[in-house]
């Protein structure tokens, strides 16, 4: 893929991005039943090299979804089970004294992987959760003054249970803001649940998954995505949505400029996955709830009235004028 300055995304590049997303989706759907939209949104995060927070009740398939995506991407993968006794060094790595060589050596932690599954992230202490911040935002680790660049692509997929809160440590706003998307799977319908039983009757299809694309191709597609055309009116539309959350009285805390950038990138990736070399207002509206909802805090009055973040955000999206082609 060429990277000439000012060059528009070619049809071949768009077709390549769409094929890669479809290949990963087909691979994941060999394991996950009836969640095509969730898998597609996860592909948006992969192309943006953003991070995903899977939040839903136990047993829905959050961990299985994360594992299936990782195995379909041809990337190195590590799983971290977050518990209250997990220490920062357990995930970043440590320097230890090797008696044989007489020197200190660095033993890598599980964060030195391309895809990291942070399972039940809200069960770790804030100190351990904060150890993820530098890795997620800067794509690097600093241990005892030494900085190590993380491999690309680097994707953190975290899971948490929003119901069972005893013994958990809610993620602070600063860390939630590092996740590009928050996704929910929801309960399957009757036919899908029956298919799940049939699919897992004799063996786990997750064990048979092989990479659908290579890590090098994913990096190339992510770089090419920067050439996808976004009309200034569409870009301004994304900015207006984010700024409106700051003026909305139902929100105590609106979205940050990092959210504007995330919405812009996610909309661009959503367009490419759907085979277009340009972004539509529908791309922005589709991605807004998944990019913005976890970054917003409802006011006390809104909570007392029984409103939730997505409901307020949906009302806000209806009020903002959609740009039309002149």
Secondary structure, 3 states (H helix, E strand, C coil): CCCCCCCCCCHHHHHHHHHHHHHHHHHHCCCCCCCHHHHHHHHHHHHHCCCEEEECCCCCCHHHHHHHHHHHCCCCEEEEECCCCCCHHHHHEEEEEECCCCEEEEEECCCCCCEEEEECHHHCCHHHHHHHHHHHHHCEEEECCEEEECCCCCEEEEEECCCCCCCCCCCCHHHHCCCCEEECCCCCCHHHHHHHHHHCCCCCHHHHCCCCCCHHHHHHHHHHHCCCECCHHHHHHHHHHHHHHHHCCCEEECCCHHHHHHHHHHHHHHHHHCCCCECCHHHHHHHHHHHHHHHCEECHHHHHCCCCHHHHHHHHHHHCCCCCCC
